[in-house]
Amino acid sequence: MIVKMQKYAFLVHHEDFPNFLEDVQRIGVLDITTEKRSMNEEEKALLDLASRYNVAIKALLRKKEGLEQLTNQMPQDVLERFEAIVKDREALDSDLKKLRKEHAEHYPWGDFNPEAIKDLESKGLKVKFFTTPSKRYDLEWENKFPLQVINEQNGVIYFVCIQPEGENFAIPATEVKAPVHASSTLSKDIAAVNSKIESLEEELAGLSHYVDMLSKARAELLENIDIKSIFYGAKREVEGSVVLVTGFAPHDSIGELNAYLESKSIVYLTEEATEQDNPPIKLKNGKFASLFEWIGELYVPPSYNELDLTAFFAPFFVLFFGLCMGDIGYGFVFLIAGLLLKNRTSLSKFRPFLILMMWLGAGTIIMGSLSGGVFGTEMATWPFLPQNIQKLFLNRNQMMLFAVGIGFVQILFGLSLKAYNRANKNGNWKFALGPIAWIIILLGAAASFVDPIKPFTWHIILTGVGILLLFGNPDKNIFARVGLGMAELYDITGFFGDLLSYIRLFALGLSGSILGLVVNQIAALTLGSLPFGLDYVIFGLVLVLGHGANIALASLGSFVHPLRLTFVEFYKNSGFEGNGRYYRPFAKKVKQ
């Protein structure tokens, strides 16, 4: 649900304003409204410094902690040393790249003494370097010219020719630039650069001890940025001597704030927030629904006066995920993994996600039980199961109808929420008649598939159409109602399109079960193909790796498609407006 907000307006003397901001930030419940403006140079500098801290923290978190290199250092010193190391490392990486390229070019020529070449040149002998494909090298060249083959590598022959001054031998090969260094010298240079890089890496590992200190410094910096943003963005009155501050706080968290305001004798006004005030949105749900709040945040927050749909889409999301996975074995993998990992201290930050994984695993087990799929096999084909139990499992046609049926239920549920939302928003039950009319029309269409009430199909549909035309828009006159109602009847095609969208739940589950079956068949081919029981080892590896990859692939689709059905079909049919903004209190980030 959406927590009710209290609106505040403060009048603060400009000299007391900085202290007021610090106190409000310490209390940490007020979402302060600021005017839109461009950042000044001071704020930009602080933001740039925070960004530098962020880069350092992310890089150091990836490092394994090593021996501590610095003691009693300030965050700024650690940051500057980190940036210096990164700069040096970039320069060394560039040097290493050049050396490796040069080594690759010089390596075929082997080790030689550059001074010996200079000595020959001083005596009038020019040393020239040539390459040619091995198949084009002619042994007769060795009789004609003073040459020496140095190396043959990758189908290329490398050789040198010594020419006396004044002569120019016409050798049909490619002359290349003379190497400057021996390959052994370049190897030593590469080793020296690698040694320096290792030393810098060790120092970076030492700096990883300071991640907590850097994180705290970044948080304090962000707090300062928040203060500056509000300080410069607040509205000044009475020639700048008085500052007007407005904001919102949740009803259940205003005790400490009110006590502070009374103790400081600060002039303020407070009233119940309304939709026109555009208050921020804070969600408060039970243990189960709160696990899905982050999913709802992938979309947009609800308006202040409408329903929070988190608790309403959460059960459907679990069932839809289970339908897409469609395998009892995969469900137990999720459930057991969540049970084993949720209480680990190192994973405490991920505990809500691990509990959610357990719920999704339970949903997969329940939905997988309908078709009886277990790691790519079908329980309906197990010979040891009694026939009366085998008949309980749904076949593919029945599973497809079940997916459409559960989608039909969600659409009707969404329309019910839309009816409640309209009546609650407008303060009159008559505004709920439009969605109720659509519920009657859709139920009438569904009645055509139920033999006992099939004769009454058109009576039900026409009743719904009549309500929609006459009462669907109660705030309009009778002619406008009929006209708008007739235009709304075109939406019937949209409802059928929404209904067909739920077939994707069945299709995804079917594709996952087929892939699981293929994994089993490939694994079975390995049996009997290797001696000494190695075939069973390969068999097990194929099953583990194959089903692991299938679980990963199916998990992605099983999350994305229910997400799409929630945000498109369910939110639309629920009349979700979603033009709110989330509650972001002005608070200490270190405490958060």
C-alpha positions in Angstrom: 0.0 0.0 0.0 1.0 3.7 -0.3 2.0 5.4 3.0 0.1 8.6 3.7 2.3 11.7 3.7 2.3 14.9 5.8 3.1 18.1 4.0 5.4 20.7 5.7 6.3 24.3 5.0 9.1 25.9 7.0 10.2 29.5 7.3 13.9 29.6 8.4 16.2 32.6 9.0 19.0 32.5 6.4 21.7 32.4 9.2 20.0 29.4 10.8 19.4 27.6 7.5 22.7 25.6 7.3 22.2 24.2 10.9 18.6 23.5 10.1 19.6 21.4 7.1 22.1 19.4 9.1 19.5 18.6 11.8 16.9 17.6 9.2 19.4 15.4 7.4 20.3 13.8 10.7 16.6 13.0 11.4 16.3 11.7 7.9 12.6 11.5 7.2 11.8 14.7 5.2 11.7 14.6 1.4 12.5 18.2 0.6 11.1 19.8 -2.5 13.6 21.8 -4.5 13.3 24.0 -7.6 14.8 22.8 -10.9 18.1 24.5 -11.7 21.5 24.0 -13.1 24.4 22.9 -10.8 26.9 25.6 -9.9 30.7 25.1 -10.1 31.0 24.1 -6.4 28.4 21.3 -6.8 30.0 20.1 -10.0 33.4 19.9 -8.3 31.9 17.9 -5.4 30.1 15.6 -7.8 33.3 15.0 -9.9 35.1 14.1 -6.7 32.4 11.7 -5.7 32.6 10.1 -9.1 36.4 9.6 -8.7 35.7 7.9 -5.3 33.1 5.7 -7.0 35.6 4.6 -9.7 38.2 3.8 -7.1 35.8 1.8 -4.9 34.5 -0.3 -7.8 38.0 -1.1 -9.0 39.3 -2.0 -5.5 36.3 -4.1 -4.7 37.4 -6.4 -7.6 40.9 -6.8 -6.0 41.7 -9.6 -3.6 43.0 -8.0 -0.4 46.7 -8.0 -0.1 49.3 -6.8 2.4 48.4 -3.3 3.8 50.6 -0.7 2.1 49.5 2.5 3.8 48.8 3.4 7.4 46.9 6.3 8.9 46.0 7.7 5.5 43.3 10.2 4.7 40.7 9.2 2.0 42.0 11.8 -0.3 45.6 10.4 0.0 44.4 6.9 -0.9 42.3 8.2 -3.8 45.3 10.2 -5.2 47.6 7.2 -4.8 45.0 4.9 -6.6 44.7 7.3 -9.5 48.5 7.6 -9.7 48.8 3.8 -9.8 46.1 3.6 -12.5 47.9 6.2 -14.6 51.2 4.4 -14.2 49.6 1.1 -15.1 48.0 2.6 -18.2 51.5 3.8 -19.3 53.1 0.4 -18.6 50.3 -1.3 -20.5 51.0 0.9 -23.5 54.7 0.2 -23.3 54.0 -3.6 -22.9 51.9 -3.6 -26.0 54.6 -1.8 -28.0 57.3 -4.2 -26.7 55.3 -7.3 -27.5 54.6 -6.0 -31.0 58.3 -5.3 -31.5 59.3 -8.6 -30.0 56.9 -10.4 -32.4 58.7 -8.6 -35.3 62.2 -9.3 -34.0 61.8 -12.8 -32.7 62.3 -14.6 -36.0 65.8 -12.9 -36.4 66.9 -14.4 -33.1 69.7 -13.0 -30.9 72.4 -10.9 -32.5 74.8 -8.2 -31.6 73.8 -4.9 -33.0 77.4 -3.7 -32.6 78.6 -6.4 -34.9 76.3 -5.1 -37.7 77.7 -1.5 -37.1 81.2 -2.9 -37.3 80.5 -4.5 -40.7 79.0 -1.3 -42.0 82.0 0.6 -40.9 84.1 -1.7 -43.1 81.9 -1.1 -46.2 79.7 -4.1 -45.8 76.0 -3.5 -45.9 73.8 -6.0 -44.1 70.3 -6.3 -45.6 67.4 -8.3 -44.2 64.9 -10.3 -46.4 61.8 -12.5 -46.1 60.2 -14.7 -48.7 57.6 -17.5 -48.6 59.3 -20.9 -48.2 58.0 -22.3 -51.4 59.6 -19.4 -53.4 63.0 -19.7 -51.8 65.6 -20.8 -54.3 68.7 -22.8 -53.0 70.7 -21.4 -55.9 70.6 -18.0 -54.2 73.1 -19.4 -51.7 75.6 -20.0 -54.5 75.0 -16.6 -56.2 74.8 -14.3 -53.2 76.6 -14.1 -49.8 73.5 -14.8 -47.8 72.6 -16.7 -44.6 69.2 -18.2 -43.7 68.4 -17.1 -40.1 65.0 -18.7 -39.5 62.0 -20.4 -41.0 58.7 -19.8 -39.3 55.0 -20.1 -40.4 55.9 -20.8 -44.0 58.3 -17.8 -44.2 62.1 -17.9 -44.5 64.1 -15.1 -42.9 67.6 -14.5 -44.3 70.3 -11.8 -44.5 72.6 -10.8 -47.3 76.0 -9.0 -47.0 76.6 -6.6 -49.8 80.0 -4.8 -50.4 79.8 -1.1 -50.8 78.9 -0.1 -54.4 77.1 -3.3 -55.2 73.4 -4.0 -55.2 72.4 -7.7 -55.5 69.0 -8.2 -57.2 67.5 -10.8 -54.9 63.8 -11.6 -55.8 62.6 -11.4 -52.1 61.1 -8.7 -49.8 63.5 -6.5 -48.1 62.4 -5.5 -44.6 63.6 -3.0 -42.1 66.6 -4.1 -40.1 65.8 -5.1 -36.5 67.1 -2.7 -33.9 67.2 -5.0 -30.9 67.9 -8.7 -30.3 64.8 -10.7 -29.2 66.5 -11.6 -25.9 66.9 -7.9 -25.1 63.2 -7.3 -25.8 62.3 -10.3 -23.7 64.2 -8.8 -20.8 62.4 -5.5 -21.3 59.0 -7.2 -21.4 59.9 -9.1 -18.1 60.9 -5.8 -16.5 57.6 -4.1 -17.5 55.6 -7.1 -16.2 57.5 -6.9 -12.9 56.5 -3.3 -12.5 52.9 -4.1 -13.3 52.9 -6.9 -10.7 54.3 -4.4 -8.2 51.5 -1.9 -8.9 48.9 -4.7 -8.7 50.3 -5.7 -5.3 50.0 -2.1 -4.2 46.4 -1.9 -5.5 45.6 -5.0 -3.5 46.9 -3.3 -0.4 44.7 -0.3 -1.1 41.7 -2.6 -1.1 41.9 -2.5 2.7 40.6 1.1 2.5 37.4 0.4 0.6 35.2 1.0 3.7 37.0 4.3 4.4 36.6 5.4 0.8 32.9 4.4 0.8 32.3 6.4 4.0 34.1 9.4 2.4 32.0 9.1 -0.7 28.8 8.9 1.4 29.8 12.0 3.4 30.6 13.8 0.1 27.1 12.9 -1.3 25.5 14.1 1.9 27.4 17.4 1.4 26.1 17.5 -2.2 22.6 17.0 -1.0 23.0 19.9 1.4 24.4 22.2 -1.3 21.6 21.2 -3.7 18.9 22.2 -1.1 20.8 25.2 0.1 21.2 26.8 -3.3 17.8 25.5 -4.6 15.6 26.8 -1.7 13.4 29.7 -2.3 14.5 33.0 -0.6 12.0 35.6 0.6 12.1 39.0 2.2 15.3 40.0 0.3 16.9 36.8 1.0 16.7 37.0 4.8 14.1 34.2 5.1 14.2 30.8 3.4 11.1 28.9 2.5 11.4 25.1 2.6 8.7 22.6 1.7 8.7 18.9 2.0 6.9 15.7 2.9 7.3 13.0 5.6 5.5 9.7 6.2 2.8 9.8 8.8 4.4 7.0 10.8 7.8 8.8 11.0 7.0 12.4 11.9 7.4 12.1 15.7 11.1 13.0 16.0 10.7 15.7 13.3 7.9 17.4 15.1 9.7 17.2 18.4 12.7 18.9 16.9 10.7 21.7 15.3 9.0 22.4 18.6 12.3 22.4 20.5 13.9 24.9 18.1 10.8 27.1 17.8 10.9 26.9 14.0 7.9 28.5 12.2 6.2 25.8 10.2 2.8 24.7 8.8 1.7 21.2 8.3 -1.3 19.5 6.7 -2.4 16.2 5.1 -0.9 15.8 1.7 -3.2 15.6 -1.3 -2.8 14.4 -4.9 -2.5 18.0 -6.0 0.6 18.5 -3.9 2.3 15.6 -5.8 3.7 14.0 -2.7 6.4 11.3 -3.0 5.4 7.6 -2.9 6.5 5.3 -0.2 5.4 1.7 -0.3 4.6 -0.5 2.7 3.7 -4.1 2.1 3.7 -7.4 4.0 6.6 -9.8 4.1 5.5 -11.6 0.9 4.5 -8.6 -1.3 7.6 -6.5 -0.2 9.8 -9.1 -2.0 8.3 -7.8 -5.3 8.6 -4.1 -4.7 11.8 -3.9 -6.6 10.1 -5.5 -9.6 7.4 -2.7 -9.5 10.2 -0.1 -9.3 11.3 -1.3 -12.8 8.2 0.5 -14.1 7.0 3.8 -12.7 5.6 4.6 -9.2 1.8 4.8 -8.8 0.0 8.0 -8.3 -0.6 9.1 -4.7 -4.4 8.4 -4.8 -4.3 5.0 -6.5 -3.7 1.5 -5.4 -0.3 0.0 -5.1 -0.5 -3.0 -7.3 2.5 -4.8 -5.8 0.5 -7.1 -3.5 -2.0 -7.8 -6.4 0.5 -8.9 -9.1 2.9 -10.8 -6.8 0.9 -14.1 -6.6 0.3 -14.0 -10.4 4.0 -13.4 -11.0 4.9 -16.5 -9.0 2.4 -18.6 -10.9 3.5 -17.2 -14.3 7.2 -17.8 -13.5 6.3 -21.4 -12.6 4.4 -21.9 -15.8 7.3 -20.6 -17.9 9.8 -22.9 -16.1 7.3 -25.8 -16.1 9.5 -28.3 -14.4 9.3 -29.8 -10.9 13.0 -30.6 -10.8 14.0 -27.0 -11.7 11.6 -25.7 -9.0 13.4 -27.8 -6.4 16.8 -26.5 -7.6 15.5 -22.9 -6.9 13.9 -23.9 -3.6 16.9 -25.8 -2.2 19.4 -23.2 -3.4 17.4 -20.5 -1.7 17.2 -22.5 1.6 21.0 -23.1 1.6 22.0 -19.6 0.8 19.5 -17.3 2.5 21.1 -17.5 6.0 24.7 -17.0 4.9 26.3 -13.9 6.4 28.2 -13.1 3.3 25.0 -13.0 1.3 22.9 -11.0 3.8 22.4 -8.2 1.3 20.8 -10.6 -1.1 18.5 -12.4 1.4 15.3 -10.9 0.1 16.2 -12.0 -3.4 17.0 -15.5 -2.2 13.7 -15.7 -0.4 12.0 -14.6 -3.6 13.9 -17.3 -5.4 12.4 -19.8 -2.9 8.9 -18.5 -3.7 9.5 -18.7 -7.4 10.8 -22.3 -6.9 7.6 -23.2 -5.0 5.5 -21.7 -7.8 7.5 -23.7 -10.4 6.9 -27.0 -8.4 3.2 -26.3 -8.3 2.8 -25.4 -11.9 5.2 -28.1 -13.0 3.0 -30.6 -11.1 0.2 -29.8 -13.5 2.1 -31.2 -16.5 4.3 -33.6 -14.5 7.6 -32.5 -16.0 10.8 -33.5 -14.1 14.2 -32.6 -15.5 13.0 -33.0 -19.1 11.0 -36.2 -18.4 7.2 -36.5 -18.2 5.8 -38.3 -15.2 2.8 -39.4 -17.3 5.1 -41.8 -19.1 6.7 -43.3 -16.0 5.7 -47.0 -16.1 5.8 -47.5 -12.3 3.1 -44.8 -11.6 -0.5 -46.1 -11.4 -2.6 -45.3 -14.4 -5.1 -43.4 -12.4 -2.3 -41.0 -11.3 -0.9 -40.7 -14.8 -4.3 -39.5 -16.0 -4.2 -36.5 -13.6 -1.4 -34.7 -15.5 -2.5 -32.2 -18.2 -1.5 -32.6 -21.8 -0.1 -29.8 -23.9 -3.5 -28.7 -25.2 -4.9 -28.5 -21.7 -1.8 -26.6 -20.5 -2.3 -24.1 -23.2 -6.0 -23.6 -22.2 -4.9 -23.4 -18.6 -2.4 -20.5 -19.4 -5.2 -18.7 -21.3 -7.6 -19.3 -18.4 -5.3 -17.9 -15.7 -4.7 -14.9 -18.0 -8.5 -14.4 -18.2 -8.7 -14.5 -14.4 -5.9 -11.8 -14.1 -7.7 -9.6 -16.6 -11.0 -9.8 -14.7 -9.1 -9.2 -11.5 -7.4 -6.1 -13.0 -10.8 -4.8 -14.1 -12.1 -5.3 -10.6 -9.2 -3.2 -9.2 -9.9 -0.6 -11.9 -13.5 -0.4 -10.7 -12.4 0.1 -7.1 -9.8 2.7 -8.1 -12.3 4.8 -10.1 -14.9 4.7 -7.4 -12.3 5.6 -4.7 -10.7 8.4 -6.7 -14.0 10.1 -7.7 -15.8 9.3 -4.4 -18.8 7.7 -6.1 -19.6 4.1 -6.9 -21.1 5.0 -10.2 -17.7 5.5 -11.7 -17.0 1.8 -11.2 -19.8 0.8 -13.6 -17.6 1.1 -16.7 -15.1 -1.6 -15.6 -17.9 -3.7 -14.2 -19.7 -3.6 -17.6 -16.5 -5.0 -19.2 -16.4 -7.7 -16.6 -20.0 -8.7 -17.5 -19.2 -8.6 -21.2 -16.1 -10.8 -20.8 -17.9 -13.3 -18.5 -20.7 -13.5 -21.1 -18.1 -14.3 -23.8 -16.7 -17.0 -21.6 -20.2 -18.4 -21.0 -20.3 -19.5 -24.6 -17.8 -22.3 -23.6 -19.9 -23.5 -20.7 -22.8 -25.7 -21.8 -25.2 -25.1 -18.8 -25.2 -21.3 -19.3 -24.5 -21.2 -23.0 -28.1 -20.2 -23.9 -27.7 -17.1 -21.8 -24.5 -15.9 -23.5 -26.0 -13.0 -25.4 -28.3 -11.9 -22.6 -25.2 -11.5 -20.4 -23.2 -9.7 -23.1 -26.0 -7.3 -24.0 -26.5 -6.5 -20.3 -22.9 -5.5 -20.1 -23.0 -3.5 -23.3 -26.1 -1.7 -22.0 -24.4 -0.7 -18.7 -21.3 0.5 -20.7 -23.3 2.6 -23.0 -25.6 4.2 -20.4 -23.5 4.4 -17.3 -19.9 3.9 -18.4 -19.2 7.7 -18.2 -21.5 8.9 -15.5 -20.1 12.5 -15.5 -21.3 13.0 -19.1 -24.7 13.7 -20.5 -26.7 10.8 -22.0 -25.6 11.4 -25.6 -21.9 11.7 -24.7 -22.3 8.5 -22.7 -23.6 6.5 -25.6 -21.0 7.9 -28.0 -18.1 7.3 -25.7 -19.5 3.9 -24.8 -19.7 2.9 -28.5 -16.1 4.0 -29.0 -15.0 1.9 -25.9 -16.6 -1.2 -27.4 -13.8 -1.2 -29.9 -11.5 -2.2 -27.0 -13.0 -5.7 -27.2 -10.3 -6.5 -29.8 -7.7 -5.4 -27.3 -9.0 -7.7 -24.6 -8.7 -10.7 -27.0 -5.2 -9.6 -27.9 -4.3 -9.4 -24.2 -5.8 -12.9 -23.6 -3.8 -14.4 -26.4 -0.6 -12.9 -24.9 -0.8 -15.4 -22.1 -0.2 -18.3 -24.5 3.5 -17.2 -24.2 3.5 -18.8 -20.7 2.7 -22.2 -22.1 5.0 -21.8 -25.1 8.0 -20.9 -22.9 7.3 -23.8 -20.6 7.0 -26.2 -23.6 10.3 -25.0 -25.1 12.1 -25.5 -21.8 10.8 -29.0 -21.4 11.8 -29.8 -25.0 15.3 -28.6 -24.3 15.5 -30.6 -21.2 14.4 -33.7 -23.2 17.1 -33.0 -25.7 19.7 -32.8 -22.9 18.6 -36.2 -21.6 18.8 -37.8 -25.1 22.3 -36.4 -25.7 23.5 -37.7 -22.3 22.0 -41.1 -23.0 24.1 -41.4 -26.2 27.3 -41.3 -24.1 26.3 -44.5 -22.2 28.3 -47.6 -23.4 30.6 -45.5 -25.5 33.6 -45.4 -23.1 35.4 -48.1 -21.0 36.0 -48.2 -17.2 32.8 -46.4 -16.3 34.0 -43.1 -18.0 30.7 -43.1 -19.9 28.8 -42.6 -16.7 31.1 -39.6 -15.8 30.4 -38.0 -19.2 26.7 -38.9 -18.8 26.6 -37.0 -15.5 28.5 -34.0 -16.8 26.3 -33.6 -19.8 23.2 -33.8 -17.5 24.5 -31.2 -15.0 25.9 -28.8 -17.6 23.0 -29.2 -20.0 20.3 -28.8 -17.4 22.2 -26.0 -15.8 22.3 -24.0 -19.1 18.6 -24.8 -19.6 17.8 -23.5 -16.1 19.7 -20.3 -16.8 18.1 -19.7 -20.2 14.6 -20.6 -18.9 15.0 -18.3 -15.8 15.7 -15.3 -18.0 12.6 -15.9 -20.1 10.5 -16.9 -17.1 11.3 -13.5 -15.5 11.0 -11.3 -18.6 7.7 -12.6 -19.9 5.8 -12.4 -16.7 7.2 -8.9 -16.3 5.8 -7.9 -19.6 2.4 -9.4 -18.8 2.4 -7.5 -15.5 3.4 -4.1 -16.9 1.4 -4.3 -20.1 -1.7 -6.5 -19.7 -2.3 -6.3 -15.9 -1.4 -2.7 -15.4 -3.4 -1.5 -18.4 -6.6 -3.4 -17.4 -6.2 -2.2 -13.8 -6.3 1.4 -15.0 -2.8 2.1 -13.6 -1.8 5.7 -14.1 1.7 5.7 -12.6 2.8 9.4 -12.6 4.2 9.5 -9.1 7.7 9.9 -7.8 9.4 7.7 -5.1 10.1 8.9 -1.6 13.7 10.0 -1.3 14.3 11.4 2.2 17.0 13.9 2.9 19.1 11.7 5.2 22.5 10.7 6.2 23.8 8.3 3.6 26.3 6.8 6.0 23.4 5.7 8.2 21.5 4.4 5.2 
